Amino acid sequence: MTVSLALTRLTAEEAPGFDLGAFSCGDPSYDAWLGSCLTQLRAGSVTVFVLIEDVDQAPGGSLRPVLGYFALALTVIKSDDLSKRAAKGQDEVPAFLLARLALSADLRGGADGKNLLTAALARMVMASETVPSRLLAVDAERPKVARLYEDWGFTATSDIDGDVDPETGRYRKNVRLVAKTSSIRAALPEGSLWTETSG
């Protein structure tokens, strides 16, 4: 049976209705971040969207499971990390940052991971129409993730073949990648991937 999915913005007020602590993507740091994101939500430093089953409420009044999430924030990128064309004479360029993105391990192997990233990029582009931003940024912890962003047209601000820990497969220091908002807008498919609910 195919499960219908929906995205909803997570708020500090509605967060107690979601089973944030049970989320498992296979990376303990990303699992723990979701379970402890309320402080950042209350501070207004990040916006979080969660992927859930598209039902009115969890059965029996239980907590709603989270199947994936992404977190968006604002950042600035130093002109030294950009081409002269991208910097346009500014010392620092404001950008929207895809700070976190994770999918439940139970959904691996299908299209949901790609769709979650597409939804996150679409939300960033939409936000840039209200708060103008020429650039979008993402941070990659692993070469495989960096290549995924490169497929969308993002380019690294530092050596993409940077030092990788052989035990963990992670970069010793995250690699930041940037893309022009206009380029991502042009690459996005038409229409919404999932229903968006109000919580």
C-alpha positions in Angstrom: 0.0 0.0 0.0 1.3 3.4 -1.0 1.4 5.9 1.9 0.5 9.5 1.0 3.0 12.0 2.4 2.8 15.7 3.4 5.1 18.4 4.5 4.3 20.6 7.5 6.1 23.5 9.1 7.2 22.6 12.6 6.4 25.2 15.3 7.4 25.2 18.9 3.8 25.2 19.9 2.9 22.1 17.8 6.1 20.2 18.3 4.8 18.2 21.3 2.4 16.5 18.9 5.3 14.9 16.9 7.5 12.0 17.9 10.7 13.9 17.2 12.8 11.7 19.5 11.9 8.5 17.6 13.2 9.8 14.2 16.0 7.6 12.8 17.8 8.3 9.6 21.0 6.2 10.4 23.0 9.2 11.5 22.8 9.8 15.2 23.8 13.5 15.0 20.9 14.2 12.6 18.5 12.2 14.8 19.6 14.1 17.9 19.4 17.5 16.2 15.7 17.0 15.4 14.9 16.0 18.9 16.6 19.1 20.3 15.6 21.7 17.7 13.0 23.5 19.9 15.5 25.9 21.3 16.5 27.1 17.8 12.8 27.2 16.8 11.9 29.4 19.7 14.9 31.7 19.0 13.7 32.1 15.4 17.1 31.1 14.1 15.9 28.2 12.0 12.7 27.0 10.2 12.0 23.3 10.1 9.7 21.4 7.9 8.8 17.7 8.7 7.6 15.0 6.3 4.7 13.0 7.7 1.9 10.7 6.6 -0.9 12.7 5.1 -3.6 11.9 7.7 -5.7 14.2 9.8 -4.1 13.1 13.0 -2.2 10.2 14.5 -4.4 7.2 15.5 -5.6 7.1 19.0 -4.1 10.5 19.8 -0.6 9.2 19.7 2.4 11.3 18.6 2.8 11.7 14.9 5.9 10.0 13.5 8.4 12.1 11.4 9.6 10.5 8.2 12.0 13.2 7.2 12.8 16.8 7.7 14.8 19.8 6.5 15.9 23.0 8.3 16.4 26.4 6.6 18.3 29.4 8.0 20.0 32.6 6.9 23.7 32.9 6.4 26.3 35.1 4.8 29.0 34.0 2.4 32.3 35.9 2.3 33.3 37.3 -1.0 36.6 35.5 -0.8 34.7 32.3 -1.2 32.9 33.5 -4.3 33.7 34.4 -7.9 33.8 38.1 -8.6 30.7 37.8 -10.6 28.8 36.1 -7.7 30.1 38.6 -5.1 29.2 41.6 -7.2 31.5 43.9 -5.2 30.0 42.9 -1.8 32.3 41.8 1.1 29.6 39.4 2.3 26.6 38.1 0.4 23.5 37.0 2.3 22.1 33.6 1.3 19.5 31.1 2.4 21.1 28.0 3.9 19.8 24.4 3.8 21.1 23.7 7.3 19.9 20.1 7.7 18.1 17.5 5.6 17.4 13.9 6.7 15.1 11.0 5.6 14.0 8.1 7.7 16.0 5.0 7.1 12.7 3.2 6.4 12.2 5.3 3.2 15.7 4.8 1.8 16.0 3.4 -1.7 13.0 5.2 -3.3 12.4 8.6 -4.7 11.5 10.2 -1.3 15.1 11.4 -0.6 15.4 13.2 -3.9 11.9 14.6 -3.5 12.7 15.9 0.0 15.7 17.8 -1.3 13.6 19.2 -4.2 11.0 20.4 -1.7 13.6 22.0 0.4 15.1 23.9 -2.6 11.7 24.9 -3.7 10.9 26.3 -0.3 14.2 28.3 -0.3 13.5 29.7 -3.7 10.0 30.7 -2.5 11.5 32.4 0.5 13.8 34.4 -1.7 10.8 36.0 -3.4 9.9 37.6 0.0 13.4 38.2 1.3 15.6 38.7 -1.9 18.6 36.4 -2.0 20.8 35.9 -5.0 22.4 32.8 -3.6 21.4 29.5 -1.9 23.9 27.5 0.2 24.2 24.0 1.4 26.7 22.2 3.6 28.0 18.7 2.7 29.5 16.4 5.3 30.3 13.6 2.8 31.6 13.5 -0.8 28.5 11.6 -1.8 26.2 14.4 -0.5 28.4 17.0 -2.2 28.0 15.2 -5.5 24.2 15.2 -5.1 24.2 19.0 -4.7 26.6 19.4 -7.6 24.0 17.6 -9.8 21.7 20.6 -9.0 24.4 23.1 -10.1 25.9 23.9 -6.7 29.6 24.6 -6.7 32.0 24.3 -3.7 33.5 27.3 -2.1 36.6 25.3 -1.2 38.3 22.1 -2.3 35.6 19.5 -3.0 38.2 16.8 -2.6 39.1 18.0 0.9 40.4 15.9 3.7 38.0 12.9 4.3 38.2 10.8 7.5 38.7 7.2 6.2 36.8 5.8 9.2 33.7 7.8 9.0 33.7 8.8 5.3 33.0 12.4 6.3 34.9 15.5 5.5 37.0 16.6 8.4 35.5 20.1 7.8 32.1 20.5 6.1 32.2 21.7 2.5 29.9 24.6 1.6 28.4 24.8 -1.8 26.5 27.6 -3.4 24.2 28.2 -6.4 22.4 31.1 -7.9 18.8 31.3 -6.8 17.8 31.9 -10.4 19.5 28.7 -11.6 17.8 26.6 -8.9 14.5 28.2 -9.7 14.9 27.3 -13.4 15.8 23.7 -12.5 12.9 23.0 -10.3 10.0 20.9 -11.6 6.6 22.5 -11.9 4.0 21.8 -9.2 4.2 20.6 -5.6 5.7 17.2 -4.7 3.6 16.8 -1.6 0.6 18.3 0.1 1.5 21.0 2.6 -0.4 20.9 5.8 -0.7 23.4 8.7 0.3 21.0 11.4 
